[in-house]
Amino acid sequence: MIRICHTLWKSAIAPGPFVMLGATALAFLIALMLAAPWLAPHDPLVVQMADRLQPPSLTYPLGTDHMGRCVLSRLLLGMQSTLGVALLVMVTVALIGVPLGMLSGYIGGRLDSFLMRVLDGAGALPEFVVAIATAGFLGPSLGNLLVAIVWVKWIGYARTARGVVLSERKKEYIQAAQTAGSGTWTVLRRHLVRQVLSPVLVIGALDVGKIMLIISMMSYLGLGAQPPAPEWGAMLNEGRPYFQTEPQLMLYPGLAICLAAACFNLIGEGLRDRLDKRGGLR
Amino acid sequence: MLVLVRRRLLQLVIVLFGLSVITFVLMKLAPGDPVLSILRIDEVAVTQADEEAVREKLGFNKPFLLQYGEWLLRVLKLDLGSSYVNGTPVLTLLSSRLPLTLQLTAGAIVVMLALAIPLGLLAARYPGRWPDHLCRIFALLGASIPNFLLGLLLIYFLSYRLGWLPTMGTGGIRHMILPSVTLGFALAAVYSRLLRSGLLDSLAQPYIRAARARGIAGWRVVLLHALRPALLPMLAVFGMSLGSMLAGSVVVEMLYAWPGIGSLAVDAVFQRDYPVIQGYVLLTGAFVIIVNLVVDVCYGLLDPRISFGKGDLQ
């Protein structure tokens, strides 16, 4: 565990201005997300029809929506279902894909060719088509959407991890470790995890942004998080009828999605540039 | 080359078979009884006898595998069943709306090329200077802005406030502009970066230095010598961006009330019109898989360095 943290730190150290900017903004957003229950001035679900479509005021800093709910509170608490869920999904798919890919690349043989077939098959469909299929047949809900995303996304991690292990496996330090009597588990944990981590970190950072966009997109279409849940995309969807008179109802959550996705893209792109320069990837 | 095509064709068949199994099983798992949905179209009281008759007619009382076999045979004959909602054959629905989605996609590709090629060229010609920074900011924006937000902003300013362009529906070229820009913007961001890095790679090659030594300078080198190899990676990624194009087309079609297959699919999801959803998934899935095969083959034809011997395929 300490070793993993150390490697993570090393790949993140002196990360350049873009990564720092993204990481600082992201840290701020995550702090907001964690503190949201205390920061939010109102309950995001309480309907006050008397106060509907209010302009910004001291009671409602960003005004209210078509049901008189506080927009700021909904934005703050909506972070959990957009940003928080996207982070969680990324960690889940990485935890599924990376060990499978590493094991398959290291052991090779039948297991590997079987996994490759599975990857080819499961990865043939874009996540959006899978998401439409699950929403269509199993019903539109955030849970079904997440199943669809996990189903498609783990493949990228398995592929990357497998590729790194395949290229490292034949190197001398691994052979030395094997000769010294290290078993499969030890070699994977001690020597290969740290090689896999940096590229996985890059894909992970870029993926969180993509996952956020697809969650909010499906929710915007009405096929993800369902009202009255304060998810950002769903908020945009609910604001749609009031678009011409109250464009801010759609602008605030839209900008929030854009900002959060930009943080992850800054981090991901910056880390990738660094890896490219070191010759780590491609 | 032939080895690759044969192998990929075999893979295509396997994946399409898997796709058919998954959609069939999902359809069976779906909540609600399709027989009742069909009977409900007529809005008359449903009797037990009616129910049995429809069940018999659709073959729902046969064993599962037999049902799948019969369904697959029908699909192979391009009979995708009929919509639960209005009884129209799914194939008719899809084929009447597909041209509009293709038109939209073509528009988006034009927008993408018009934005990505100049930006990528400028960024690679002046790396580290303002065109490069502009390209970087554009790419960040394109990757981060959700397409529905971009579309809403465009509608709000260009058509609602300024009244320059129509908000929705189909029609002439003026109706195409906003949807195409909305769909093409994110793609342009990806491809401008891709072109830039491809150009920088090829500009670092010895043959470019040789060309420069022969006195060919500036833009001429970039356009005549470096551009061609830099376009190859763009082709390779094209297959992958089909997925995001499909997703984007659904949002854009909903946003601009563009009656393509994407809005058809979303409407079908809301109405629980399973045959239509199934048709959409089969059609787009098969389309993506086939385009990827074509892209791979073209890639092999265009880049003679890639030989598809037996060992290279992994």
Interface residues (C-beta under 8 A of the other chain):
Chain A: M116 D120 G121 A124 L125 P126 E127 F128 V129 I132 A133 T134 A135 G136 F137 L138 G139 P140 G209 L213 I214 S216 M217 Y220 L221 G222 L223 G233 L236 F243 Q244 P247 M250 G254 L255 I257 C258 L259 A261 A262 N265 L266 E269
Chain B: Q11 I14 V15 G18 L19 I22 T23 L26 M27 L29 A30 P31 L140 L141 A143 S144 I145 P146 N147 F148 L149 L152 I155 Y156 Y160 L242 G243 S244 L246 A247 V250 V251 M254 A265 V266 A268 V269 F270 Y274 I277 Y280 V281 T284 G285 V288 I289 N292 Q314
